[in-house]
């Protein structure tokens, strides 16, 4: 209390605030008799009384002025006179004109409070730009502007423009230094400006991948002792050496930068050590990398470093340390708030408005990106180490799932179990009970996980061609999540195989409405329109898909196929050329190009593409037949022999290829080789009439004794052929007679049975007629037309991020001997 001083009553800090001059008391005007009389009568409009000298006391009251003088003003109640003259200046009447202030002392001067009567202000003196100081300032401003323009150009992607601006800034800065030296002010050189110019120039060299020039610029900065903290730029130099794959120098400069950075900058030191660990990984020195990463995880753990540490342990095969590193990875704190704070409450309206404002702001987006990245690293690490930490990968997956369930990433456990089943699928182990059981276990989970599992089960059953089960699980996935595009595509595929193309198109359209970037849905929709013969709509689908997938050879091939169906071979050839530019070894596309050029009459180009197709895939019968026929047509029968011999190896049961080989020998004048070939054919196919005829002709021309034997065999074979044809003819007549009798009879069942037998007889006869006759010229047989103008839809979709599993539906219309009918490789 000895230090407490009580305030004295006389020292009132707030005294005087309520004191005021009663002259200005507007509340007492009603009681002012003089004022009230002036208002009611013309008493207030009489001429004002003037005083000879200002400050003369007229009334009983006096008014304190700001100058300390007491000005006495007369009124009926002591109010000041409005027309009084003070200091020789006339004051206007307040009831007529606003009061103003003037510098004039004469009565009746004009009212000019702003002093406009004095005229405009004099012009500012122009700066003399010829002085050295002004020249230096202007040059400095130009240098700063060039640096700013260079940075702006680099941010917009104009790297070359940014480099030119940086070089020009360097030239201007050197001119500025010379000018300072000439003016004698070399001591006032702007080091910050020099540093900015050199650093920007080095950065622009780096952005333009001119690494030697960038290193020289950084070296100039680092060696100059006048620049403070220039040693940090050795990190940039190390980054350049890393891009040049000069890893030892990169580590050297990283360590030099680390030595020059104090412990106060902990975050920067951690980042440099992380770079050192990555360089060691690139060099294959995993032990040194582990040392760096372990130090970071002990000082300042983060997701990327934890993931890199797991990779290093995986590389050296250390199971136990992999487990420990995974446990450290899932325990790294992300430092983000819980998502519950973004859920609005019904009570507080103002809080709801704030939550709505911050729900999608930059900070929340950054938090979501960080969480997504962490989940990605954890999922990748789990899938990587699961097969390695245990003997069976299923056991490893179970351990990872248990660890994740006990961490902050509980929702990832279900995704890991689905990935376990997908791993079975990737191993093509479709019969594993664990895969199916794992997926079926999610049928009672929440809708998102249930939809993903049902989608994968639908895919699994579709691959096994169990379309009923595939359809069932596709429906289950759709019911759990109607907005799942993969489930809708699987449902569309199951409908497609039932040839209900209109309904399949509706499912594909719905998938596209839910996800406009679903390329599988757009591809399958185009194929469905193609099956419905709505070629223009199919063309529109594939053109849209080509705008999304610029380098997809499948899409370009489909466009070529559609243009061919629309009878526009020029466009078809153009699109196929683009296919070849992307996949130059695609044998089917090369063969198609040859076919189109052959249709246009350009035999030389057709031969070139057919020959290239044969080089990459020498088992395509259509290509082999065309090349053989081309050489026969151009009178190079010897070259045609190798192609027909290969066709014989591919289809040994087809006699026509062996007959073509013998015919080539005969046409080239090698009668002995032709005779041996015909004898070999006769041994394999003793009832072939064509072979016996050529044997009779050759033996006769060569005057061999076997001619008579072959002639006898030929007669027997021809007679057997006639008997066979008569039986077929009588069978047709009998079936026709049975049909007539069946129509006349009243028995419905007999009628249907006889109709069936007649149909079989007609099919058999048609098949016999399709066999090559004895008089067909095998040497000039035209190439068989293959219907390979479309690919069936993609198959069901795996529920995986960004990529979809593509599966073509098998086409049963092609014959077994037509090899290579896949348009494009998977």
C-alpha positions in Angstrom: 0.0 0.0 0.0 3.0 2.3 0.4 3.2 2.6 -3.4 -0.5 3.4 -3.8 -1.3 7.1 -4.1 -4.9 8.3 -3.7 -6.2 10.9 -6.0 -6.8 14.4 -4.6 -10.3 15.7 -5.1 -9.0 18.9 -6.8 -7.2 16.8 -9.5 -10.4 15.7 -11.2 -9.3 14.4 -14.6 -12.8 14.6 -16.1 -13.7 18.1 -14.9 -14.8 20.8 -17.3 -16.4 18.4 -19.9 -20.0 19.5 -18.9 -19.2 23.2 -18.9 -20.3 25.1 -21.9 -21.2 28.6 -22.9 -25.0 29.2 -22.4 -24.9 31.4 -25.6 -24.9 28.2 -27.7 -27.6 26.5 -25.6 -30.2 25.6 -28.3 -32.4 23.8 -25.8 -33.2 27.2 -24.1 -34.3 28.9 -27.3 -37.9 28.3 -26.5 -37.5 30.3 -23.3 -35.7 33.1 -25.2 -38.3 36.0 -25.5 -36.3 38.0 -28.0 -35.7 35.0 -30.3 -39.4 33.9 -30.2 -40.5 37.5 -31.0 -38.1 37.6 -33.9 -39.5 34.4 -35.3 -43.1 35.5 -35.0 -42.7 39.1 -36.3 -40.5 41.0 -38.6 -38.4 42.0 -35.6 -35.6 39.7 -36.8 -35.4 41.3 -40.3 -34.5 44.8 -39.1 -31.1 46.1 -40.0 -28.4 44.8 -37.7 -26.8 47.0 -35.2 -23.1 47.6 -35.9 -20.3 48.4 -33.6 -17.5 50.8 -34.4 -14.9 48.6 -32.8 -14.9 44.8 -32.6 -15.1 43.5 -29.1 -17.2 46.4 -27.7 -19.4 45.1 -25.0 -23.0 45.5 -26.2 -24.9 43.0 -24.1 -24.7 41.8 -20.6 -22.9 38.6 -21.6 -19.4 38.1 -22.8 -18.0 35.2 -25.0 -14.6 33.8 -24.7 -12.8 33.6 -28.1 -10.1 31.2 -29.1 -7.6 34.0 -28.7 -8.3 34.5 -25.1 -10.2 37.8 -25.6 -13.6 38.3 -24.2 -16.0 39.3 -27.0 -19.2 40.9 -25.7 -22.2 40.4 -28.0 -25.6 41.9 -27.6 -28.9 40.3 -28.1 -32.1 40.2 -26.3 -30.8 37.3 -24.2 -27.1 37.8 -24.7 -26.8 36.2 -28.2 -24.1 37.6 -30.6 -25.1 40.1 -33.2 -25.1 38.5 -36.6 -24.2 41.7 -38.5 -21.4 42.8 -36.3 -18.1 43.8 -37.8 -15.0 42.1 -36.4 -11.5 43.0 -37.5 -12.9 45.1 -40.3 -14.5 42.2 -42.2 -18.2 41.9 -42.8 -19.8 38.8 -41.5 -22.8 37.5 -43.5 -26.1 37.1 -41.9 -26.6 33.5 -40.9 -30.3 33.4 -41.8 -29.5 34.4 -45.4 -26.0 33.2 -46.3 -23.6 30.6 -45.0 -20.8 31.8 -42.9 -17.4 31.8 -44.5 -13.9 33.0 -43.8 -11.9 35.4 -45.9 -8.5 36.9 -45.8 -9.7 40.3 -46.9 -10.1 43.0 -44.2 -12.3 45.2 -46.3 -16.0 45.1 -45.9 -17.9 43.6 -48.8 -15.0 41.4 -50.3 -16.0 38.3 -52.2 -16.4 35.0 -50.4 -13.5 32.7 -51.5 -12.6 30.1 -48.9 -10.6 27.9 -51.3 -8.5 30.7 -52.7 -9.5 30.1 -56.3 -9.2 33.8 -57.1 -5.4 33.5 -56.9 -5.3 31.3 -60.1 -3.8 27.9 -60.8 -0.7 26.7 -58.9 2.6 27.1 -60.8 3.8 24.1 -62.8 6.2 21.7 -61.1 9.8 21.9 -62.1 10.7 19.2 -64.7 13.3 16.7 -63.6 16.6 16.9 -65.3 17.1 13.4 -66.7 20.6 14.3 -67.8 22.1 14.1 -64.4 24.0 10.9 -63.5 21.7 10.2 -60.5 18.6 10.3 -62.6 20.1 8.1 -65.3 21.1 5.5 -62.7 17.6 5.5 -61.2 16.0 5.0 -64.6 18.4 2.2 -65.4 17.7 0.5 -62.1 14.0 0.6 -62.8 14.4 -0.9 -66.2 16.5 -3.8 -64.7 13.8 -4.5 -62.1 11.1 -4.4 -64.8 13.0 -6.9 -66.9 13.4 -9.3 -64.0 9.7 -9.1 -63.2 8.8 -9.7 -66.9 11.1 -12.7 -67.0 9.5 -14.2 -64.0 6.0 -13.6 -65.4 6.9 -15.2 -68.7 8.3 -18.2 -66.9 5.2 -18.6 -64.9 3.1 -18.6 -68.1 5.3 -21.3 -69.7 7.2 -19.0 -72.2 10.6 -20.3 -71.1 12.5 -18.9 -74.1 11.0 -15.4 -73.6 11.9 -15.6 -69.9 15.5 -16.5 -70.8 15.8 -13.6 -73.2 14.4 -11.1 -70.7 16.8 -12.5 -68.0 19.8 -12.0 -70.4 18.7 -8.5 -71.2 18.4 -7.7 -67.5 22.0 -8.9 -67.1 23.2 -6.6 -69.8 21.4 -3.6 -68.4 22.7 -4.4 -64.9 26.3 -4.5 -66.2 25.8 -1.1 -67.9 24.4 0.2 -64.6 27.6 -0.9 -62.8 29.8 0.8 -65.4 27.8 4.0 -65.1 28.1 4.0 -61.4 31.9 3.6 -61.7 32.1 6.5 -64.2 30.0 8.8 -61.9 32.3 8.0 -59.0 29.6 6.3 -56.9 31.0 2.8 -57.1 30.6 2.4 -53.4 26.8 2.6 -53.7 26.5 -0.4 -56.1 23.1 -2.2 -55.4 24.2 -5.7 -54.5 20.7 -6.9 -54.1 19.9 -6.0 -57.7 23.1 -7.8 -58.9 22.1 -10.9 -56.9 18.6 -10.9 -58.3 19.8 -10.6 -61.9 22.3 -13.5 -61.5 19.9 -15.8 -59.7 17.0 -15.2 -62.2 19.4 -15.8 -65.1 20.6 -19.1 -63.5 17.0 -20.2 -62.9 16.0 -19.5 -66.5 19.0 -21.4 -67.8 17.9 -24.3 -65.6 14.3 -24.2 -66.9 15.6 -24.2 -70.5 17.8 -27.2 -69.6 21.0 -25.3 -70.4 22.7 -26.8 -67.4 26.4 -25.7 -68.0 25.4 -22.1 -68.3 23.2 -22.4 -65.2 26.1 -23.9 -63.2 28.4 -21.0 -64.3 25.8 -18.4 -63.1 25.4 -20.2 -59.8 29.1 -20.4 -59.4 29.5 -16.6 -59.9 27.0 -16.1 -57.0 28.5 -18.7 -54.7 32.1 -17.5 -55.1 31.2 -13.8 -54.4 31.7 -13.4 -50.6 29.7 -10.1 -50.7 26.5 -12.1 -51.2 25.1 -13.4 -47.8 23.6 -16.9 -47.7 24.8 -17.6 -51.2 25.9 -21.1 -50.0 22.2 -22.2 -50.1 22.4 -22.1 -53.9 24.6 -25.1 -53.8 21.3 -27.0 -53.4 20.3 -25.8 -56.8 23.6 -26.8 -58.3 23.2 -30.3 -56.7 19.7 -30.5 -58.3 21.3 -29.8 -61.7 23.9 -32.5 -61.2 21.1 -34.9 -60.2 19.3 -34.2 -63.5 22.5 -34.8 -65.3 22.7 -38.2 -63.4 26.1 -37.1 -62.0 25.2 -38.6 -58.6 28.5 -38.3 -56.8 28.8 -34.5 -57.4 25.1 -34.1 -56.5 25.8 -35.7 -53.1 28.9 -33.5 -52.7 27.0 -30.3 -53.3 24.1 -31.4 -51.1 26.5 -32.0 -48.2 28.3 -28.7 -48.8 24.9 -26.9 -48.7 24.0 -28.8 -45.5 27.2 -27.7 -43.8 26.4 -24.0 -44.5 22.9 -24.1 -43.2 22.5 -23.7 -39.5 20.3 -25.8 -37.2 17.9 -23.0 -37.0 16.6 -23.9 -40.5 15.6 -27.4 -39.5 13.0 -27.9 -42.3 15.5 -27.0 -45.0 18.1 -29.4 -43.6 15.5 -32.2 -43.5 14.7 -31.6 -47.2 18.3 -31.7 -48.2 18.9 -34.9 -46.3 15.8 -36.4 -48.0 17.4 -35.4 -51.4 20.7 -37.1 -50.3 18.7 -40.3 -49.5 17.0 -40.3 -52.9 20.4 -39.9 -54.7 21.7 -42.9 -52.8 18.7 -44.9 -54.0 19.5 -44.0 -57.6 23.1 -45.1 -57.0 21.9 -48.4 -55.5 23.5 -47.6 -52.1 20.5 -48.6 -50.1 22.3 -48.8 -46.8 23.4 -45.1 -47.0 19.9 -44.1 -48.1 18.5 -45.9 -45.0 20.8 -44.0 -42.7 19.5 -40.7 -44.1 15.9 -41.7 -44.0 16.1 -43.1 -40.5 17.6 -39.9 -39.2 14.7 -37.9 -40.8 12.1 -40.3 -39.4 13.6 -39.8 -35.9 13.8 -36.0 -36.2 10.8 -34.9 -38.3 8.8 -37.9 -39.7 6.8 -37.4 -42.9 4.9 -39.6 -45.4 7.4 -39.5 -48.3 10.4 -40.4 -46.2 8.6 -43.2 -44.5 7.6 -44.7 -47.9 11.2 -44.3 -49.3 12.4 -46.1 -46.2 10.1 -49.0 -46.8 11.4 -49.2 -50.4 15.0 -49.4 -49.2 14.1 -52.2 -46.7 12.3 -54.0 -49.5 15.3 -53.7 -51.8 17.6 -55.3 -49.2 14.9 -57.9 -48.2 14.8 -57.1 -44.5 11.3 -58.4 -43.5 11.4 -57.3 -39.8 12.5 -53.7 -40.6 9.9 -53.6 -43.4 7.2 -54.2 -40.7 8.6 -51.6 -38.4 8.9 -49.1 -41.1 5.3 -49.7 -42.2 4.2 -49.2 -38.6 6.1 -45.9 -38.5 4.5 -44.9 -41.8 0.9 -45.3 -40.6 1.7 -43.5 -37.4 3.0 -40.3 -39.1 0.8 -37.4 -38.0 -0.6 -35.4 -40.9 -1.3 -32.3 -38.9 -4.8 -31.8 -40.4 -8.1 -31.3 -38.7 -10.9 -33.9 -38.5 -13.4 -33.8 -41.3 -16.2 -33.6 -38.7 -15.6 -29.9 -38.3 -16.8 -29.3 -41.8 -20.2 -30.9 -41.1 -22.8 -28.1 -40.4 -24.9 -28.1 -37.3 -28.6 -27.3 -37.3 -28.5 -25.0 -34.3 -26.0 -22.2 -35.2 -26.8 -20.4 -38.5 -23.7 -18.2 -38.4 -21.4 -21.2 -37.8 -23.0 -23.0 -40.7 -22.3 -20.0 -43.0 -18.6 -20.1 -41.9 -18.4 -23.9 -42.5 -20.0 -23.5 -45.9 -17.4 -20.8 -46.8 -14.4 -22.9 -45.7 -15.6 -26.2 -47.0 -14.0 -25.9 -50.4 -11.3 -23.3 -49.7 -7.7 -23.7 -50.6 -6.7 -24.9 -47.1 -9.3 -27.7 -47.1 -8.3 -28.7 -50.6 -4.7 -28.9 -49.4 -5.7 -31.1 -46.5 -7.7 -33.4 -48.8 -4.7 -33.7 -51.2 -2.3 -34.5 -48.3 -4.7 -37.2 -47.0 -5.1 -38.7 -50.4 -1.4 -38.8 -50.9 -0.9 -40.5 -47.5 -3.5 -43.1 -48.4 -1.9 -43.7 -51.7 1.6 -44.3 -50.1 0.1 -46.6 -47.5 -1.8 -48.7 -50.0 1.2 -49.0 -52.3 3.5 -49.9 -49.4 1.1 -52.5 -48.2 0.7 -54.1 -51.6 4.5 -54.1 -52.0 5.5 -55.7 -48.8 2.5 -58.0 -48.3 4.0 -60.8 -50.5 7.5 -60.2 -49.0 7.0 -60.1 -45.2 5.4 -63.6 -45.1 5.6 -66.8 -47.0 2.1 -66.5 -48.4 1.0 -63.1 -49.6 -2.4 -63.6 -48.1 -0.8 -63.8 -44.7 1.1 -60.6 -45.4 -2.1 -58.9 -46.5 -3.8 -59.9 -43.3 -1.0 -58.5 -41.2 -1.1 -55.2 -43.1 -4.9 -55.1 -42.7 -4.6 -55.6 -38.9 -2.0 -52.8 -38.6 -4.1 -50.4 -40.6 -7.3 -51.2 -38.6 -5.4 -50.1 -35.4 -4.3 -46.8 -37.0 -5.9 -43.5 -38.1 -6.5 -45.0 -41.5 -9.2 -47.5 -40.6 -11.2 -47.0 -43.8 -8.2 -48.3 -45.8 -8.6 -51.8 -44.3 -11.5 -52.6 -46.6 -9.6 -51.4 -49.7 -6.7 -53.5 -48.7 -8.9 -56.6 -48.5 -10.3 -55.9 -52.0 -6.8 -55.5 -53.3 -6.0 -58.9 -51.9 -8.7 -60.4 -54.0 -7.6 -58.4 -57.0 -4.1 -59.8 -56.6 -5.5 -63.2 -57.1 -7.1 -62.0 -60.3 -3.9 -60.6 -61.6 -2.3 -63.9 -61.0 -5.1 -65.4 -63.2 -6.0 -67.6 -60.3 -9.7 -67.4 -60.9 -10.6 -70.6 -59.1 -9.1 -69.5 -55.8 -11.9 -69.7 -53.2 -10.2 -67.0 -51.1 -10.6 -64.4 -53.8 -14.3 -65.0 -54.2 -14.9 -65.4 -50.5 -13.0 -62.2 -49.8 -15.2 -60.2 -52.2 -18.4 -61.9 -51.0 -17.6 -60.9 -47.5 -18.3 -57.3 -48.4 -21.9 -57.9 -49.4 -22.9 -56.8 -45.9 -20.6 -53.8 -45.6 -21.4 -50.2 -46.4 -22.6 -49.2 -49.8 -19.3 -48.0 -51.2 -17.3 -51.0 -50.3 -20.2 -53.3 -51.3 -20.4 -51.7 -54.7 -16.6 -52.1 -55.3 -16.6 -55.8 -54.3 -19.7 -56.6 -56.3 -18.1 -54.9 -59.3 -15.0 -57.0 -59.1 -17.1 -60.2 -58.6 -19.1 -59.3 -61.7 -15.8 -58.9 -63.6 -14.6 -62.3 -62.3 -17.6 -64.2 -63.4 -17.7 -62.5 -66.7 -14.1 -63.7 -67.4 -15.3 -67.2 -66.5 -18.2 -66.7 -69.0 -20.7 -67.2 -66.2 -22.9 -64.4 -67.5 -25.8 -65.1 -65.1 -23.6 -64.6 -62.0 -21.9 -61.6 -63.7 -25.3 -60.1 -64.3 -26.4 -60.8 -60.7 -23.4 -59.1 -59.1 -23.6 -56.2 -61.6 -27.2 -55.6 -60.4 -25.9 -55.8 -56.8 -23.2 -53.2 -57.4 -25.7 -50.9 -59.1 -28.2 -51.2 -56.2 -25.4 -50.4 -53.7 -24.2 -47.4 -55.8 -26.2 -46.4 -58.8 -23.6 -43.8 -59.7 -20.8 -46.4 -60.0 -19.8 -46.2 -63.7 -17.8 -49.5 -63.6 -20.9 -51.4 -62.3 -23.0 -49.8 -65.2 -20.4 -50.9 -67.8 -20.4 -54.4 -66.4 -24.2 -54.5 -66.6 -24.0 -53.2 -70.2 -21.5 -55.9 -71.1 -23.7 -58.7 -69.7 -26.6 -57.3 -71.7 -24.4 -57.0 -74.8 -23.5 -60.7 -74.9 -27.2 -61.4 -74.9 -27.4 -59.3 -78.1 -29.7 -56.7 -76.5 -27.8 -53.9 -78.0 -30.3 -51.1 -77.4 -30.4 -51.9 -73.6 -26.6 -52.1 -73.5 -26.4 -48.7 -75.1 -28.6 -47.2 -72.4 -26.3 -48.6 -69.6 -23.3 -47.2 -71.4 -24.9 -43.8 -71.7 -25.8 -43.8 -68.0 -22.2 -44.6 -67.1 -21.1 -41.6 -69.2 -23.7 -39.3 -67.5 -22.3 -40.3 -64.1 -18.6 -40.0 -65.3 -18.0 -38.1 -68.5 -14.3 -39.3 -68.4 -15.3 -43.0 -68.5 -13.4 -44.0 -71.7 -14.5 -47.6 -71.5 -18.2 -46.6 -71.6 -17.6 -44.4 -74.6 -15.6 -47.2 -76.4 -18.3 -49.8 -75.7 -21.1 -47.4 -76.8 -19.3 -46.9 -80.1 -19.1 -50.7 -80.7 -22.8 -51.1 -79.7 -23.8 -48.4 -82.3 -21.7 -50.3 -84.8 -23.6 -53.5 -84.1 -26.9 -51.6 -84.5 -25.5 -50.3 -87.9 -25.7 -46.7 -86.7 -22.4 -46.0 -88.1 -22.5 -42.2 -87.9 -23.2 -42.3 -84.2 -20.5 -44.8 -83.7 -18.1 -42.6 -85.6 -19.0 -39.7 -83.4 -18.3 -41.7 -80.2 -14.8 -42.8 -81.4 -13.9 -39.3 -82.6 -14.8 -38.0 -79.1 -12.7 -40.8 -77.6 -9.8 -40.0 -79.9 -9.8 -36.4 -78.5 -9.4 -37.9 -75.0 -7.0 -40.7 -75.9 -4.8 -39.2 -78.6 -2.4 -42.1 -78.9 -4.8 -45.1 -78.5 -4.2 -47.4 -81.4 -7.5 -49.3 -80.7 -9.5 -46.1 -81.1 -7.8 -45.2 -84.3 -8.3 -48.7 -85.7 -12.0 -48.5 -85.0 -12.2 -45.1 -86.8 -10.4 -46.7 -89.8 -12.9 -49.6 -89.7 -15.9 -47.3 -89.6 -14.7 -45.2 -92.5 -14.2 -48.4 -94.5 -17.8 -49.4 -93.7 -18.9 -46.0 -94.8 -17.1 -46.6 -98.1 -14.4 -43.9 -97.6 -11.2 -45.8 -98.1 -9.0 -42.6 -98.2 -9.9 -41.7 -94.6 -9.6 -45.4 -93.6 -6.0 -45.4 -95.0 -5.2 -42.2 -93.2 -6.3 -43.5 -89.8 -4.5 -46.7 -90.3 -1.3 -44.8 -91.1 -1.8 -43.1 -87.7 -2.1 -46.6 -86.1 1.2 -47.6 -87.7 2.9 -44.4 -86.4 1.9 -45.4 -82.8 2.4 -49.2 -83.1 4.6 -49.8 -86.2 4.7 -53.6 -85.5 0.9 -54.2 -85.6 0.7 -56.9 -88.2 -3.1 -56.8 -88.5 -3.1 -53.0 -89.2 -0.4 -53.5 -91.8 -2.5 -56.3 -93.4 -5.6 -54.1 -93.4 -3.6 -51.3 -95.2 -2.5 -53.8 -97.8 -6.1 -54.9 -98.3 -7.3 -51.3 -98.8 -4.5 -50.5 -101.2 -5.3 -53.7 -103.1 -8.9 -52.6 -103.3 -7.8 -49.2 -104.7 -5.7 -51.1 -107.4 -2.3 -50.1 -106.0 -0.6 -53.5 -106.0 2.9 -52.2 -105.2 1.8 -50.5 -102.0 -0.4 -53.4 -101.1 2.6 -55.8 -101.5 4.7 -53.5 -99.3 2.3 -53.6 -96.4 1.4 -57.3 -96.8 5.1 -58.1 -96.8 5.7 -56.0 -93.6 2.7 -57.8 -91.9 4.1 -61.2 -92.9 7.5 -60.2 -91.3 5.9 -59.4 -87.9 3.3 -62.2 -88.0 4.1 -65.0 -90.4 1.0 -67.1 -89.5 -1.8 -65.1 -91.1 -3.2 -67.3 -93.8 -4.9 -64.4 -95.6 -1.5 -62.6 -95.9 0.3 -65.7 -97.0 -2.2 -66.5 -99.7 -2.2 -62.9 -101.0 1.6 -62.9 -101.2 1.8 -66.3 -102.9 -0.9 -65.2 -105.4 1.0 -61.9 -106.1 4.2 -63.8 -106.9 2.4 -66.2 -109.2 0.7 -63.3 -110.9 4.0 -61.5 -111.5 5.6 -64.8 -112.8 7.9 -65.4 -109.8 6.7 -68.8 -108.9 9.9 -69.8 -107.1 9.3 -67.0 -104.5 5.7 -68.1 -104.0 6.8 -71.6 -102.9 8.0 -70.5 -99.5 4.7 -68.9 -98.6 2.6 -71.9 -99.6 5.0 -74.2 -97.7 4.4 -72.1 -94.6 0.7 -72.3 -95.2 1.1 -76.1 -95.4 2.7 -76.0 -91.9 -0.1 -73.9 -90.5 -2.9 -76.0 -92.0 -1.5 -79.4 -92.8 -5.0 -80.9 -93.4 -5.8 -78.4 -96.2 -4.8 -80.1 -99.4 -4.9 -76.9 -101.5 -1.7 -75.4 -100.0 0.3 -78.6 -101.0 -1.3 -78.5 -104.5 -0.2 -74.9 -104.8 3.4 -75.8 -103.9 3.4 -78.6 -106.5 1.8 -76.2 -109.1 4.6 -73.6 -108.5 7.2 -76.3 -109.1 5.4 -77.3 -112.3 5.1 -73.7 -113.6 8.7 -73.0 -112.9 9.8 -76.0 -115.0 10.9 -78.3 -112.2 8.9 -81.3 -113.3 10.8 -83.8 -111.2 10.2 -81.8 -108.0 6.6 -81.3 -109.0 6.1 -85.1 -109.5 7.6 -85.9 -106.1 5.3 -83.3 -104.5 2.2 -84.7 -106.2 3.2 -88.2 -105.1 3.5 -87.1 -101.5 0.1 -85.4 -101.8 -1.4 -88.6 -103.2 0.0 -90.6 -100.4 -1.7 -88.3 -97.8 -4.9 -87.7 -99.8 -5.4 -90.7 -102.0 -8.9 -89.6 -103.1 -8.0 -86.2 -104.3 -9.0 -86.0 -107.9 -7.0 -82.9 -108.7 -3.7 -84.5 -107.6 -4.4 -87.7 -109.6 -5.1 -85.7 -112.7 -1.8 -83.8 -112.5 0.0 -87.1 -111.8 -1.4 -88.7 -114.9 -0.5 -85.6 -116.9 3.1 -85.4 -115.6 3.8 -89.2 -115.9 2.4 -89.1 -119.5 4.6 -86.1 -120.4 7.6 -87.8 -118.8 6.7 -91.2 -120.4 6.7 -93.0 -117.0 5.1 -96.4 -116.5 3.1 -95.1 -113.4 0.8 -93.2 -115.8 -1.5 -96.1 -116.3 -1.7 -96.9 -112.6 -2.6 -93.3 -111.8 -5.2 -93.3 -114.6 -6.9 -96.4 -113.2 -6.9 -94.8 -109.7 -8.3 -91.6 -111.2 -11.2 -93.5 -112.8 -12.0 -95.3 -109.5 -12.0 -92.0 -107.6 -14.2 -90.3 -110.2 -16.6 -93.2 -110.1 -16.8 -93.0 -106.3 -17.3 -89.3 -106.5 -20.2 -89.8 -108.9 -21.8 -92.4 -106.6 -21.4 -90.0 -103.7 -23.0 -87.2 -105.6 -25.9 -89.5 -106.7 -26.5 -90.4 -103.1 -26.5 -86.8 -102.1 -28.9 -86.0 -104.9 -31.2 -88.9 -104.0 -31.1 -87.8 -100.4 -32.2 -84.3 -101.4 -35.0 -85.7 -103.5 -36.1 -88.1 -100.7 -36.1 -85.2 -98.2 -38.1 -83.1 -100.7 -40.6 -86.0 -101.1 -40.8 -86.3 -97.3 -41.6 -82.6 -97.0 -44.4 -82.9 -99.6 -45.9 -85.9 -97.8 -45.5 -84.2 -94.5 -47.5 -81.2 -95.7 -50.2 -83.5 -97.0 -50.4 -85.5 -93.8 -52.0 -84.2 -90.6 -49.3 -85.3 -88.2 -47.5 -82.2 -86.9 -44.7 -84.0 -85.2 -43.8 -86.0 -88.3 -43.9 -82.8 -90.4 -41.4 -81.1 -88.1 -39.0 -84.1 -88.1 -38.9 -84.4 -91.8 -38.3 -80.6 -92.2 -35.3 -81.0 -89.8 -33.8 -83.8 -91.9 -34.3 -81.8 -95.1 -32.5 -78.8 -93.6 -29.6 -81.0 -92.6 -29.5 -82.5 -96.1 -29.4 -79.0 -97.6 -26.6 -77.9 -95.2 -24.6 -81.0 -96.1 -25.0 -80.4 -99.8 -24.1 -76.7 -99.5 -21.0 -77.7 -97.5 -20.0 -80.2 -100.2 -20.6 -77.6 -102.9 -18.3 -75.2 -101.1 -15.4 -77.7 -101.3 -12.9 -77.0 -104.1 -13.9 -78.7 -107.3 -11.6 -80.6 -109.5 -11.5 -77.9 -112.2 -10.8 -75.0 -109.8 -7.5 -73.2 -110.6 -5.7 -73.4 -107.3 -2.8 -71.4 -108.7 -4.9 -68.3 -109.0 -7.3 -68.7 -106.1 -8.4 -65.3 -104.9 -7.6 -64.4 -101.3 -10.3 -65.2 -98.8 -12.2 -62.2 -97.4 -11.9 -62.0 -93.6 -14.5 -60.0 -91.7 -12.2 -58.3 -89.2 -13.7 -54.8 -89.3 -14.7 -54.6 -85.7 -13.7 -55.5 -82.2 -16.2 -56.7 -79.6 -16.9 -54.6 -76.5 -14.5 -54.1 -73.7 -15.1 -56.4 -70.8 -16.1 -55.6 -67.2 -14.3 -53.1 -65.3 -12.0 -53.6 -62.3 -12.7 -51.1 -59.6 -9.3 -49.5 -59.7 -8.4 -45.8 -59.8 -8.0 -44.2 -63.2 -7.6 -47.4 -65.3 -10.2 -49.9 -66.4 -9.6 -53.5 -67.3 -10.5 -54.0 -71.0 -11.8 -57.4 -72.2 -13.1 -58.2 -75.6 -16.0 -60.6 -76.1 -15.1 -63.6 -78.2 -16.5 -63.7 -81.7 -17.8 -67.1 -82.7 -18.4 -66.2 -86.3 -14.8 -66.7 -87.4 -13.7 -70.1 -88.5 -10.9 -72.0 -86.7 -8.4 -71.6 -89.5 -8.6 -67.8 -89.5 -5.7 -67.0 -87.3 -4.8 -63.5 -86.1 -8.3 -62.1 -85.9 -7.5 -59.8 -83.0 -7.4 -56.4 -84.5 -5.0 -54.8 -81.9 -2.9 -56.3 -79.1 -4.2 -55.9 -75.6 
